[in-house]
Amino acid sequence: MDCVGCEKCRLWGKLQIMGIGTAFKVLFADDPAAVELHRNEIIALINLAHQVAKSVAFVAHARDVEVQERIGRVVSDVDTPTLLTGAAAVTLVTALLWWRRRKRRRKKKSGSKKTA
């Protein structure tokens, strides 16, 4: 971390690397409950957890924004007459399928009455 020119960036970098090291120290210990941590290691670990939580929240927010942009693009690309035509076609196909099913059920019922 000595190659970074900015003192603030160097400090944050060292703090995060220390947090990662502390996490590995606890993770790979034979008995994690028996690991003794120094004050700086605890601070670094808490800071690392905070930074990771902020990153996860940012990714979730970025995905929401991306989804909203894609929905906006799709909706703006499709005009109203096309949507209405598609809805009418879906309604028509659904009605035809329902009518055929109803007709088949009536045939089955009338066929079973004739045999009885």
N, C-alpha and C positions, 0 to 999 in steps of 0.2 A: 504494500500500500504506500510505500515511500515514493513511488513514481508519480502519484497524483499531485498536481500543483496546488490545488485549493486545500487549505487546512480543514475547512468544514467537510468537504467530500472525503478527505482522508480519515477524519474522525468517524464519520458515519460508516465508512467502509470497514474500518477496524472493528467498530462496535458490532456490525452485522456478522463479520467473519468470526468474532469471538462468540456470538450467539449460536452460530452454526456449529462451532467447535464444542460448545457446552452441550448443545442438543445431542451431538454424537457421543460425547462423554457419558451422558446419562443413558442414552440408547444402548450403547455397547457395554455398559457396566454389568458385572455378574449379578449384583444386587442394586438396582436403581434406587431403592429406598436408603441405602447406606452411603450413597455418594455425597461427599461434602463439597459444597460449592462456595466459592468466595463471593463477596458482595458484588464485584464487577461482573462475574459470570452470571449471577442472577439478574442483574440489570440488563446485561446483553441478551439474555434469553427472553426476558419480558419484551424488550425492544424488538427483537426478531419476530416474536409472535404478533406484535402490533403491526409491524411492517407487512408480514404475510397476510394478516387479516385485511389490511388496507388494499393489498394487491388483489385478493380474491374479490373484495367488494367492487373494485374498479373493473375487473373482468366481467362480473355479473352486470354491472351498469353498461359497459360497452356492448355486451351481447344484446341487452334490451334495446339500446339505441340502434344497433344494426338491424334487429328484427323490425323495429318501427319504421326504419328507412326502407327496408325491403317491402313491407306491407304498403307503405305510401307509394312506392314505385309501381307495385302491381295494381293497386287501386287506380292510380292516375293513368296507367296504360290502358285499362279496360274502360270503354265508354258505356254509358247507361243502356243504349239499345242492345248491345251485345249481352250485357248482364240479364236484361229482361228476356231476350231470346233464349238464353241458356236456361233460365228459370222456367220458362214456358215448356221447353223441351223436357226438362227433368220432370215437371208435373205431368206432362202427357205420357211419358214412359211409365211413370209410377201408376197412373190411372189405368193404362192398358194392362200392366202386370196384375194389378188388383182385380180387374175385370176377368182376365183369363183364369186366375186362381179361383175366383168365385164360381165361374162357369164349370171348372173341373170338379169342385166340391159338390155342386148341384148334380152333376152327372153321376158321381160316386154314390150320392144319397139315393138318387132315383134307381140306379142299378142294384143297390143292396135291397131296396124295397121290392123290386121285381122278383128277386131270387127267394125272398122270404114268403 
